[in-house]
Amino acid sequence: MAIKDSGFKKKSGSDGSIPTSSMADIAFLLLIFFMVTTVFRKDRNRQIDWTTAEATEKIDEKRANILHLWVQRDGSVWINDVLTPFEDISEAVRPIYSANRELVIAIRGDSEVPYLQINTITEELQAAGAVRVTFATRLEQRAMRARR
């Protein structure tokens, strides 16, 4: 009895091409992975007694263009949640400001902080080349809460 040929040939060796049909699936899974594992940083609010103002103006800047500078009652200065000594304020702000010239520096000082200290901070900011500086007040804080 003769063996009948089925018409199928045995494939020998391996194909040298990369399968691209699953590349889209892999890219999609990586996208989902990075979206799930990304941590969105939110600045921590400091406990300060806000200064008051008769009027205020809303800053129409994206959150990425605002550098928060907190001045607490004890005189400590925090730049985006990093404790910074007075003499290092210009060195800390200069590289950030040179990377983004649209940056607005929002000074959020306690009402009990002496004006001399705020003036020293503004002089340090001026030495860093920062020209867009604002002072946050209690009225602005209420407006921000209303927007949320």
C-alpha positions, -999 to +999 in steps of 0.1 A: +000+000+000+013+034-010+013+064+014-008+092+000+008+126-002-014+151+017-002+181-002+012+198+029+049+206+031+068+206+063+081+241+070+117+239+079+138+266+095+126+299+111+113+330+094+136+360+100+109+386+102+095+402+133+057+397+138+042+431+137+006+421+143+011+422+180+031+454+181-001+475+184-012+453+213+021+457+231+021+495+226-015+497+239-006+476+270+024+499+276+003+529+273-022+515+298+006+505+322+021+540+322-013+557+326-021+535+356+013+538+373+018+576+368+016+596+401+002+630+397+020+653+421-001+678+440+015+705+461+007+703+497-009+734+512+009+749+541-010+760+572-007+798+571-028+827+582-035+843+548-030+880+543-061+900+534-067+922+504-095+945+492-093+933+457-075+906+438-068+895+402-071+860+390-039+845+375-048+829+341-018+805+339-016+768+336-007+750+369+027+740+353+036+777+349+031+786+386+059+782+411+045+783+447+067+800+473+054+796+508+066+818+537+055+804+571+051+823+603+084+809+617+102+824+587+108+791+568+105+793+530+092+764+510+095+764+472+072+737+457+074+716+489+111+719+493+125+738+524+149+764+511+171+788+531+170+825+523+204+826+508+196+798+484+163+812+470+179+827+439+200+796+432+169+774+435+146+796+413+172+806+386+173+772+368+135+767+370+129+802+357+155+799+329+138+767+317+104+784+316+102+822+310+064+821+313+067+811+350+048+831+376+061+830+411+032+831+436+044+842+471+020+829+497+031+844+530+016+843+564+001+875+576+025+876+606+057+875+585+075+908+587+075+928+554+113+930+556+115+892+551+091+894+521+112+922+507+143+901+511+126+872+492+116+895+463+152+908+461+164+872+459+138+865+431+150+896+413+186+884+415+174+851+399+159+871+370+123+864+379+101+892+368+066+877+371+059+877+409+025+877+425+013+878+461-015+854+471-041+867+495-071+854+514-095+867+487-076+847+461-078+816+483-116+819+485-118+823+447-097+792+442-119+772+466-150+784+446-135+771+414-130+736+428 
